[in-house]
Amino acid sequence: MLASNSKQNKALNLRLVLSYIATLSPISRAEIARISGLTKQTITNMVDELLAAALVTEVGVKKDGVVGKPSKMLALCASGTYSVGIRVFEHYCVLALFNLTNQKLAQSRIARSDDLPQALNQAVITLLSQHQLSIASLLGIGLSFADQADQHYPNHQARLDFVQQLANTSGQPVTLETTASACAACHMLYGEARGLNSFVYVHLGRQIESTVVFGRRIMLGHNQLSGHLGEIFVSAETSSKDGELGRLNDFASLSALQQLSRQSELDLDSLTSLMQQQPQLIDKWLEHAAEPMRIAIHMLESVFNSQTIIFGGDVTTELLDLFIARLRPLIPSIAQFGSRDVPRMIKTPNVYDIAISGIATLPLHSALDMDRPYSACLPQFSALTSKQALLYLNDSQQN
């Protein structure tokens, strides 16, 4: 998106300036002006607002050349502004508090209840109070469902209605995405994809999710329902249950491993125990999963030809290493042609936290998304804080 020096575009320009600071930091005011085309005075005014709102901070000086005074460098602020990520599982919810530099400060877990919006609101308040933080320091809440077929919220509209209820109850902007999209956003802001133009993120969970990023845009598809990689057919064999062809989820998902192991729950602790006590069962699952996933990778490369494919999931680091090792050698594809700056496939480094840290990234990512500005769900009955208004309201709403 191009910047404009018109006063009518102040809100979008401010988000654009913040996006440069988030993705290119440390960066000076002069560099932002050069990249954006905005005047130096406009940049100075906007940076002053961002500094006052505890969204950015000055992190030192850099001398650009022999002549002239050193430039003060800017980066996201590590204190003063926070976000909460919430991941909804079948029987419980995980909440985590993060600062703007994606550092996790606290995590908690609550059981799902009949009045889930109220229970989550109370859990958020408790999480903030444990660190002596006020609700006014919160930028927003990110939300994702671990199960694509959650029985209480089985479709997209039901989930959107729930998000609005949570926004109204908490008085906070709430952003909903799939786990894979949240992780992709995190990688663009803080991780391996910070300098990439295109990539596919694949998440190994109860079902296998994926997100395609092209031109640094998350491709959400019609009605924002793309990413169900586990639903693709990877085998000509039909199921004895429903006669359908074999899907990737039937072989490579954690649901497939759960059925194989007959575990009632398959969290990180039970996965670790399973690897220690029944390594032969893990090996059997990997044997079943490898070829279908190799086929899926070949399809992704052939269709999208992105710079790389990033793997993460609700698994241990050790299990993800074993999984990726079984995928090699990859099936030859068009990804082999031309020069490569990154490998065809890489592993997310923070496997344990990638899902919840990605979800906590959503409030900031939604504010910086120039293609879908103002996509966060706002509370209907309470006012936003000044810092939230800067990022979640357009010019006409602020005036």
C-alpha positions in Angstrom: 0.0 0.0 0.0 1.2 3.5 -0.9 1.2 6.2 1.8 -0.4 9.6 1.3 0.3 12.9 2.8 -3.4 13.7 2.8 -4.9 14.3 6.2 -7.8 12.1 5.4 -5.4 9.1 5.3 -3.8 9.7 8.7 -5.1 6.4 10.3 -3.8 4.2 7.5 -0.5 6.1 7.3 0.0 5.6 11.0 -0.5 1.8 10.7 1.9 1.8 7.7 4.6 3.6 9.7 4.1 1.1 12.6 4.4 -1.8 10.1 7.8 -0.5 8.9 9.0 -0.3 12.5 7.6 -3.8 13.3 9.2 -5.5 10.3 12.3 -3.5 9.6 13.5 -2.4 13.1 15.7 -0.9 14.1 14.8 1.8 11.7 15.2 5.6 11.7 12.6 8.2 11.0 14.5 9.3 7.9 14.5 5.7 6.6 10.7 5.4 7.1 10.2 8.7 5.2 12.4 7.5 2.3 10.5 4.2 2.1 7.0 5.5 2.6 7.2 8.7 0.6 5.7 10.6 3.6 7.3 13.9 4.6 9.8 13.9 7.5 7.4 16.1 9.5 4.5 13.7 9.0 6.7 10.8 10.1 7.9 12.8 13.2 4.3 13.5 14.2 3.2 9.9 13.8 6.2 8.5 15.6 5.5 10.9 18.5 2.0 9.5 18.8 3.3 5.9 18.7 5.9 6.7 21.4 3.2 8.3 23.6 1.0 5.3 23.2 3.9 2.9 24.3 3.7 1.1 20.9 7.3 2.0 19.9 10.5 3.0 21.6 13.9 4.5 20.7 16.6 1.9 20.9 19.8 3.9 20.3 21.4 5.9 17.5 23.0 5.1 14.1 25.3 7.4 12.1 24.2 7.0 8.5 27.1 8.9 7.0 30.0 11.2 7.7 27.9 14.3 7.6 24.9 15.0 9.8 23.8 14.0 13.3 23.2 10.3 14.2 19.6 9.0 13.7 17.6 7.8 16.6 16.5 4.2 15.8 13.0 2.9 16.5 11.6 -0.6 17.4 8.5 -2.0 19.0 8.1 -1.3 22.7 8.8 -4.2 25.0 6.8 -2.7 27.9 3.6 -0.7 28.2 1.5 -2.6 25.6 0.5 -6.2 25.8 -1.8 -8.7 24.0 -3.5 -12.0 25.1 -3.7 -15.1 23.0 -6.5 -17.5 23.6 -6.7 -21.0 22.1 -9.9 -22.9 22.6 -9.6 -26.7 22.9 -12.4 -29.3 23.3 -12.5 -29.3 27.1 -10.3 -26.3 28.1 -8.7 -23.0 27.0 -5.1 -21.9 27.1 -4.4 -18.2 27.6 -1.0 -16.4 27.4 0.1 -12.9 28.0 2.7 -11.4 25.6 4.4 -8.1 25.1 4.8 -6.4 21.7 8.2 -8.1 21.0 6.5 -11.5 21.3 8.0 -12.4 24.7 5.7 -14.6 26.8 5.1 -13.2 30.3 2.5 -15.7 31.6 0.3 -18.6 30.7 -2.8 -20.1 32.2 -5.4 -22.8 31.5 -9.1 -22.8 32.4 -11.9 -25.4 31.8 -14.5 -24.6 29.2 -17.8 -23.5 30.8 -21.3 -22.7 29.7 -20.6 -19.0 29.9 -17.3 -19.1 28.1 -17.0 -15.3 27.3 -17.3 -14.4 31.0 -14.9 -17.1 32.1 -12.3 -16.0 29.5 -12.8 -12.3 30.5 -12.1 -13.2 34.2 -9.1 -15.3 33.2 -7.7 -12.3 31.2 -8.1 -10.0 34.1 -6.4 -12.5 36.4 -3.5 -12.9 34.0 -2.9 -9.1 33.8 -3.2 -8.7 37.6 -0.6 -11.3 38.2 1.9 -8.9 36.5 0.4 -5.8 38.1 -0.8 -4.6 34.6 -3.9 -2.6 34.0 -6.5 -3.5 31.5 -5.7 -0.2 29.7 -2.3 -1.6 28.7 -3.9 -4.3 26.6 -3.9 -3.9 22.8 -6.3 -6.7 22.2 -7.1 -10.4 22.3 -6.2 -13.0 19.6 -8.4 -16.1 19.4 -8.2 -19.4 17.6 -9.9 -22.8 17.8 -7.7 -25.9 18.0 -10.3 -28.1 16.5 -11.7 -27.1 13.0 -14.9 -29.0 13.9 -15.5 -27.7 17.4 -18.8 -29.1 18.5 -20.0 -25.9 20.2 -18.9 -23.5 17.4 -18.9 -25.8 14.3 -19.0 -23.1 11.6 -17.5 -19.8 10.8 -20.6 -17.7 11.6 -21.0 -19.4 15.0 -17.4 -18.5 15.8 -17.8 -14.9 14.6 -20.8 -14.6 16.9 -18.7 -15.9 19.8 -15.9 -13.5 19.0 -18.4 -10.6 19.2 -19.7 -11.9 22.6 -16.2 -12.0 23.9 -15.4 -8.5 22.6 -18.5 -7.1 24.3 -17.9 -9.0 27.6 -14.2 -8.1 27.8 -14.4 -4.6 26.3 -11.4 -5.5 24.1 -10.9 -5.8 20.3 -10.8 -9.5 19.4 -9.2 -11.0 16.3 -10.1 -14.5 15.1 -7.9 -16.6 12.8 -7.1 -20.2 12.3 -4.0 -21.5 14.2 -2.1 -21.8 10.9 -2.8 -18.2 9.9 -1.9 -16.9 13.3 1.5 -18.8 13.2 2.1 -17.4 9.7 1.5 -13.9 11.0 3.9 -14.5 13.8 6.6 -15.7 11.4 6.2 -12.6 9.3 6.5 -10.2 12.2 9.1 -12.0 14.3 10.4 -15.2 12.8 11.9 -17.0 9.8 9.5 -15.3 7.3 10.4 -11.7 8.3 12.3 -11.2 5.0 10.2 -13.6 2.8 7.7 -12.6 0.2 5.9 -15.9 0.0 5.8 -19.1 2.0 3.4 -21.8 3.2 3.0 -22.6 6.9 1.8 -26.1 7.8 0.6 -26.9 11.3 0.4 -30.5 12.6 -2.6 -30.6 15.0 -5.7 -32.6 15.5 -6.3 -31.7 11.8 -3.6 -30.5 9.5 -3.9 -26.8 8.8 -2.0 -24.7 6.3 -1.8 -21.0 5.3 -0.5 -19.7 2.0 1.3 -16.3 2.2 1.9 -14.5 -1.1 3.2 -10.9 -1.4 3.3 -11.0 2.4 -0.5 -11.4 2.4 -2.3 -14.3 4.1 -4.6 -15.8 1.5 -7.8 -16.5 3.4 -10.0 -17.6 0.5 -13.7 -17.3 0.1 -15.4 -16.5 3.4 -11.9 -16.8 5.1 -12.2 -20.6 5.1 -9.0 -21.7 3.3 -6.3 -23.8 4.9 -7.8 -27.2 5.3 -4.8 -29.0 4.0 -5.7 -32.2 5.8 -8.8 -32.6 3.7 -6.9 -33.2 0.4 -7.0 -36.8 -1.0 -3.6 -38.5 -0.9 -4.6 -42.1 -1.4 -6.7 -44.0 -3.9 -7.7 -46.5 -1.2 -11.2 -46.0 0.2 -12.3 -46.0 3.8 -14.2 -49.0 5.1 -16.3 -46.6 7.2 -17.6 -44.1 4.6 -16.2 -45.3 1.3 -14.3 -42.0 0.8 -10.8 -41.8 -0.6 -8.0 -41.5 1.9 -7.4 -37.9 3.2 -4.2 -36.5 4.6 -5.8 -36.2 8.0 -6.4 -40.0 8.0 -2.7 -40.6 8.0 -0.6 -37.6 9.2 -2.7 -35.7 11.8 -2.5 -36.0 15.5 -6.1 -37.4 15.4 -4.7 -40.3 13.4 -1.9 -40.8 16.0 -4.5 -40.5 18.8 -6.6 -43.3 17.3 -3.6 -45.4 16.7 -2.4 -45.0 20.3 -5.9 -45.1 21.8 -5.1 -42.1 23.9 -8.0 -40.1 25.4 -6.0 -36.9 25.1 -2.8 -36.1 23.1 -1.1 -33.0 24.6 2.6 -32.4 24.8 3.0 -34.3 28.0 1.2 -37.4 26.7 3.2 -37.2 23.4 6.5 -37.1 25.4 5.3 -40.1 27.4 4.3 -41.9 24.2 7.7 -41.4 22.6 9.4 -42.7 25.7 7.2 -45.7 26.5 6.0 -46.7 23.0 8.5 -45.6 20.4 7.4 -48.4 18.1 3.9 -46.9 17.9 5.4 -43.5 17.0 7.4 -45.2 14.3 4.3 -46.8 12.9 2.5 -43.5 12.7 5.5 -41.9 11.0 5.6 -44.7 8.5 1.9 -44.2 7.7 2.2 -40.4 7.6 5.4 -39.8 5.6 4.3 -40.6 2.0 0.9 -38.8 2.2 2.7 -35.7 3.6 5.4 -35.9 0.9 2.5 -35.9 -1.7 0.9 -32.9 0.0 4.3 -31.0 0.0 4.7 -31.8 -3.7 1.2 -30.5 -4.4 1.9 -27.2 -2.4 5.1 -26.7 -4.3 3.6 -27.4 -7.7 0.6 -25.1 -7.2 2.1 -22.2 -5.2 5.9 -22.5 -5.7 6.5 -20.4 -2.6 10.0 -19.6 -1.3 9.7 -22.3 1.4 7.4 -24.4 3.5 7.5 -23.9 7.3 6.5 -26.7 9.6 5.1 -26.4 13.1 2.5 -28.0 15.2 1.1 -29.2 18.5 4.0 -31.5 18.9 7.3 -31.8 20.7 10.5 -30.6 19.1 11.8 -34.2 19.0 8.7 -35.5 17.3 8.7 -32.7 14.7 12.4 -33.5 14.0 11.5 -37.2 13.4 8.5 -36.2 11.2 10.5 -33.9 9.0 13.4 -36.5 8.7 10.9 -39.1 7.4 9.8 -36.7 4.6 13.3 -36.7 3.0 14.1 -37.0 0.3 11.3 -34.8 -0.9 9.6 -35.7 -4.2 11.2 -33.8 -7.1 9.2 -30.7 -8.0 9.4 -27.3 -9.7 10.8 -26.0 -6.3 14.2 -27.4 -7.4 14.5 -25.1 -10.4 16.0 -21.7 -10.2 18.0 -20.1 -7.4 17.1 -20.6 -3.7 17.8 -18.3 -0.8 16.1 -20.7 1.8 15.7 -24.4 1.9 12.5 -26.0 0.4 11.3 -26.9 3.9 12.3 -25.5 7.3 11.1 -26.1 10.9 9.7 -23.5 13.2 12.3 -22.9 16.0 9.8 -22.4 18.9 7.7 -25.5 18.4 6.3 -25.5 22.0 5.0 -21.9 21.8 4.4 -21.3 18.1 0.6 -21.7 18.3 -0.1 -19.5 21.3 2.6 -16.9 20.4 1.1 -16.7 16.9 -2.4 -16.2 18.3 -1.1 -13.5 20.6 0.3 -11.8 17.5 -3.1 -11.4 16.0 -4.1 -8.0 17.6 -0.9 -6.3 16.2 -1.1 -8.2 12.9 -4.7 -7.2 12.3 -3.9 -3.6 13.0 -1.0 -3.6 10.5 -3.0 -5.5 7.8 -3.3 -3.0 5.0 -5.4 -5.3 2.9 -8.0 -6.0 5.6 -7.8 -2.9 7.8 -10.0 -2.8 10.9 -10.7 -6.5 10.8 -10.7 -6.9 14.5 -14.1 -7.3 16.2 -14.7 -4.3 18.4 -16.8 -4.1 21.6 -20.2 -2.6 20.9 -20.9 -1.2 24.4 -17.6 0.2 25.6 -15.0 2.7 24.4 -11.5 1.8 23.2 -8.4 3.1 24.9 -6.4 5.8 23.1 -3.8 3.3 21.9 -6.5 1.0 20.6 -8.3 3.8 18.9 -5.1 4.7 17.0 -4.9 1.2 15.5 -8.5 0.0 15.3 -10.5 3.0 14.1 -10.4 4.8 10.8 -10.3 8.6 10.5 -14.1 9.1 10.3 -14.5 6.9 13.5 -11.9 8.9 15.4 -13.4 12.3 14.6 
